[in-house]
């Protein structure tokens, strides 16, 4: 008879690395050039004046100023309207 218990395998103890998404600087805070304002998947927030959109949809400042968030109505090409969150540095 075997004197040791079978080792077996487990399907637990694995998890993906945290991505730390979300807003990094809020409205009214000062931003320097190059600082990240929003990390996101897709474009929940759209870039406004003084900011750019990175290839992973990260929004970052391209000039110094104060961060401003605003909601605007945007018309799509098919005539449908939707509200869009814009981030800008003024």
Buried (B, 14 or more C-beta within 10 A) or exposed (E): EEEEEEEEEEEEEEEEEEEEEEBBBEEEEEBEEEBBBBBBEEEBBBBBEBBEBEEEBBBBBBEEBBBBBEEEEEEEEEEEEEEBBBBBBE
